[in-house]
Amino acid sequence: MKLLINILIFFFLTNQTLAKENFMILKLKDGDVKIELYDDVAPNHTERIKNLANSGKYDNVVFHRVIDGFMAQTGDVQFGNSSSKDFNLNRAGTGNSDLPDLKQEFSDLPHERGTVSMARTSDPNSANSQFFICFEAAPFLDRQYTVFGKVVEGMEFVDKIKRGDPNGSVENPDKILSFKSL
């Protein structure tokens, strides 16, 4: 009986630890956004996001492309970090991390309100550090971009991210204050 109790306690503690590893907190000017990661669907992309976030690479990175009714894009750790000497708002959206690009991990998960997905070039295997959060459903992106998570709390704070012009360019953009595992 004691062995069974110890096994149950072990599984409970293990499941609690694993559950926490699958959630991130994105701190924005208006509040905290809790994001669930889908490491079972996009393991390489979630590992990359956790690596960059937990090493502080996303802190102070601007939302360089924000289109009302569509999405808010961020994650250019090369040119989009407003506290870096390399910050260049005109180049934000063209940079990546020092890590190699990722092979696509497309799935049948839909791009709906709150979906967190990787940005890329026309090459399906070019995702690196940039990602976006959907304000509304965007089914035309389904099975063409890697969905790696979803906002589960705080979408009202994502909704307050400063919008850009019709092309998404933002003057004096909002930024990520911090992004870390829970």
URMO-V568281 format. One record per backbone hydrogen bond with DSSP energy under -0.5 kcal/mol. NH is the residue of the N-H (numbers start at 1). CO is the residue of the C=O. If there is no record, write none. Layout:
nh = {NH NH}
co = {CO CO}
//
This chain:
nh = {5 6 7 8 9 10 11 12 13 14 15 16 17 18 19 20 21 22 22 23 24 25 26 26 27 27 28 28 31 33 34 35 35 36 37 38 39 41 42 46 47 48 49 50 51 52 53 54 55 56 57 58 59 60 61 62 63 64 65 66 67 68 70 71 72 73 74 77 80 82 82 84 87 88 91 92 94 102 112 114 115 116 117 117 118 119 124 126 127 131 132 133 134 135 136 138 141 142 144 145 147 148 149 150 151 152 153 157 158 159 160 161 164 165 168 170 176 177 177 178 180 182 182}
co = {1 2 3 4 5 6 7 8 9 10 11 12 13 14 15 16 17 18 19 20 35 180 24 33 25 178 26 31 28 26 153 24 33 150 22 148 37 38 38 42 43 44 45 46 47 48 49 50 51 53 52 52 56 176 58 80 174 62 73 168 71 66 67 67 133 65 131 75 76 60 80 81 84 79 88 88 91 127 110 134 112 149 115 132 146 130 122 123 102 74 117 72 115 70 70 111 138 139 141 141 145 116 116 36 114 34 34 154 154 155 157 158 66 169 165 64 61 27 175 27 25 20 23}
//
